[in-house]
Amino acid sequence: MYSFNEGKKYIQENLKIEFNEVKEIISMVDAEACKVKKSEEETMKGKLLYAPKELNKCFKRNFKKKGWITGARINVWTEVPEIQTTHKGYREIDALKNKLGVEVQFGKYSFMVYNVAAKMTIFAKQKIIDSGIEVVPMLRLAKEMSSGVSYFEQMKTDLEMRGVSNIDIPVIVLGVVQNKKVAKTLLSKPKQLSFD
């Protein structure tokens, strides 16, 4: 767990129930059921890897079960006078409850930092969230995914080196791993995810 801009203090003081739900949702993810991607990469040819799309589906399903809004969108636009056009689009956050936004990121590195440094601040400026949680793999889990997937240790380093800006909101970054203890204890149960 990494507390960015006093995220841990703010969330534990103001959104303790929601934070506990996020931890429970993480533990509900059946990680082994998401190990379905057959690698085509030279260094791991034929090896079964954790599939980010499948992990994201599990998270979305579990957030819905707990009553979170999933896929909340805001419209965005900007004028581009140089080419006489208006660019329109949207930004979406993975889960939302009581002004706490959650992003689950098992993708490329650029998206992890973007979520905290840009997307969450955009949602905060629109008064939709006031704090956030970013769920990312630890290096141990990332090593069992396709190459190019970033991980907690890398993100923590960059956020520490970047420092906090006056527009940043309180954020907790949670690094998750396959919980082999759960699998060993329950024998027939698959590996679950955990963040501690």
Helices and strands as residue ranges (DSSP letters): E 2-4, H 7-14, H 16-28, G 32-34, E 37-38, G 42-44, E 48-49, H 52-65, E 69-80, G 81-83, E 85-97, E 100-104, H 109-114, I 115-119, H 120-125, E 131-137, H 139-142, H 152-162, E 171-179, H 180-186, E 192-194
